[in-house]
Amino acid sequence: MKLILHTHNVTLTKAIEDHVMAKLERVEHLDQRIIDARVTLEHDHKRLPKNQFSCSLRLSVRGPDLFAEDREEDLYAAIDIVSKKIEQQIRKRHNKSKSRHHTEAAKNKEKLKDRGV
């Protein structure tokens, strides 16, 4: 997985980079077919203090890309929430795919049963 990390009005420290990498490793564990991850960290001092930091994450995968964004008072909290949102989207996509295969298998089983096989 390729990582593209953008910052706006945020100094990228080693601690922030490590935190983002740790969260992305967890996301990559859920889906190994991720092509790249684009992370944007932003600080907007003109907003209310509770919405000053924003984090957005776009995962390029086969099919529609996954995207999540959040604004928080703390940058680390924003990163945590965005990674949880992406994990939920990955799980939803996986479960949807899995249930589709199960329903197809059940239909095929019924067809075989009707034929008397």
Secondary structure, 3 states (H helix, E strand, C coil): CEEEEEEECCCCCHHHHHHHHHHHHHHHHHCCCCCEEEEEEEECCCCCHHHCEEEEEEEECCCCCEEEEEEECCHHHHHHHHHHHHHHHHHHHHHHHHHHHHHHHHHHHHHHHHHCC
